Amino acid sequence: MWRTSLAVAAILLAGAAQAQQQPAKITDEVVKLGILNDQSGTYADLAGPGSVAAARMAVEDFGGTVLGKPIQVVFADHQNKPDVGSSIVNRWIDVDQVDAVVDVPTSSVALAVQEITRNKNRVHLNSTGGTSDLTGKACSPTAVHWTYDTYALANGTGTAVVKAGGDSWFFLTADYAFGHALEQDTANAVKKAGGTVVGAVRHPFPNNDFSSFLLQAQASGAKVIGLANAGADTINAIKQAREFGIVQAGQRMAGLLVFLSDVHALGLDTTQGLTLTTGWYWDRDEQSRQWAKRFAERMNGRMPTMVQAGVYSAITHYLNAIKAAGTDEAKAVVAQMKKMPVNDFFAKNGKVREDGRMVHDMFLVQVKKPEESKGPWDYYNIVRTIPGDEAFRPMNQGNCPLVQQAEAQPAGR
Amino acid sequence: MMAAGVRIAAVAGVLAALLLAPFAIYPVFLMKALCFALFASAFNLLIGYVGLLSFGHAAFFGFSAYVAGHAAKVWGWPPEAALLAATLVAAVMGVVFGALAIRRQGIYFAMVTLALAQMIFFLSLQAEFTGGEDGIQAIPRGVLLGVFDLGKPLVMYYFVLAVFLLGFLIIWRTINSPFGWVLKAIRENEPRAVSLGYRVDRYKLLAFVLSATLSGLAGGIKALVFQLASLTDVHWHASGEVVLMTLLGGLGTVLGPAVGAVLIVGIQNYLAALGAWVTIVQGVVFVVVVLLFRRGIVGELLARRRKGV
């Protein structure tokens, strides 16, 4: 009783506070989006210039103005260095009137941007950053995590592969915190779905020679080899597994962090049969195909990755929220984003949760054999649609302080 | 007499410019430039005046950033204590690294320092308290001596400036002391310094520790400026970057490394929108400097003036 009345009082107070704010305000007469990502390094292909193109498309499709004020796009290369990213974002906010920072791959940079945008009250729309801490212990009332996170990929792949018959697993894990977390999340999902983990081997980070680790994985007899690593490590492991003929011998490889651009770079011959989870695939339905074709026209025929599509979708939702809320004040806009469902070529009935997680369906896909592929970029067979609520981490397990507040629980720690 | 007057006027001019700079230029950029300027100056103490090329200075710079970050965030230490801890840790590391490395010369010295620095990188990647590849985020800047709120950009800038000037003064004083002259003697001709009765190893070690300590100070203050500490600063790229800054500005000149640091940080910050071109611009600048003024920007200016007079 007491708790309910308290909650009611809190809602009334919040409502009153909102009513007092004068709406229909766009600060500095412009809505500026800052695309911060890696333009030249490891992540340039999967996000990079493509994300900037997606952002520009979103702004053009929106009409170029919101509430009568122009929308501008700026971008910068954070070179995967948190201090470079941090100084760019600080300058964007303090000097250049940027209202929202978008994309942001590389966990360390994403977490740094999360803190700056929280302190300076600007919006952070993260599409390419992987760490699930963004909606966990580092969650912020001004941030939304759009496309995927490592938990969803690990959990999605773990559960779905077991359901598809791959019930014994062996992990190839990059020996540092990120790799361990990825292995842990996947192993939990595998066990929960009724599978077993036969073993795991830790490889140094970064690593070039996977032969001894792959032989161990092969000898384990597990049906599935899970790659709990990222970037160049994953690519090297897949290439060398091909040389050992592991997939041809009947074992299945599961990539926990693989993007369409990686498959494109490696080629179908090397990647065929690889199982992975993706937040979006361009060739899923008519709507997504149409958008992807428009994107490809701008990008010399390159099809969009899930995170590039996510940038478009997130920006569109953000601009719609500004329109609906009548202001570009960060907290109000993000609160509005949480009220509206997401329905576009990217997500069906997606919703932004209290902790900032955009929950939408994920897809378990298997890379096609070269003879199945009808042309360039025709790479995936969708094996299973993973409902959003099943894919993403339940809100109460993330230790997000916002959620604890909302549920009026005593603050932990 | 005249020269001394000019010099005093020049120093006063530069100081005034530094004090007024945050009103004209974005303070966060200035603070970053100052951190790297101190780092490069500390590095230059070793390569420019003793002739030892360390390829592991990122270890002191980056690891101290973690120490300062951890002390300020987890232990809740005030900024001055966190900085002191960072500096002390760097000093201790300097003693260990130095004692091992100065036994060798030239490329072997560089390789020993690189190997030790890679060990620190591995430690930073694996250790619990560094946060692995995520790094330490949201480090509080705190209140300096219980009086100055470093959360305000201007206050933080003047604090960084004070720390930089202090470090710079220590370096300047070292170079222009009898100790500094012995270092230069070792650089020019080590066997001769030995034959004159100097215990060369002790001088080298002391210079190494001093350089490491000041690099640590620079790393610690950087962690407070950006409120984060990450693998970038312990990575060997950072060791290479500081060599680049020192070479660009002018090896063995007092102001050179600082100028080089401002240049490189400026390129990284203001040309970030060029994307892939940033590294190419850096490369072109480096090639131009090496081809046209091999002594570095400041080194060349000094040489021209000397020739003119």
Interface residues (C-beta under 8 A of the other chain):
Chain A: Q39 S40 A44 G48 P49 V74 F75 A76 D77 H78 Q79 N80 K81 P82 D83 V84 S86 S87 I88 N90 R91 D94 V95 S107 S108 L111 A112 Q114 E115 T131 D133 A138 D175 Y176 A177 F178 F205
Chain B: Y26 V28 F29 K32 L125 Q126 G131 G132 E133 D134 G135 Q137 A138 K222 F226 Q227 L228 S230 L231 T232 D233 Q268 N269 A272 A273 L274 G275 A276 V278 T279
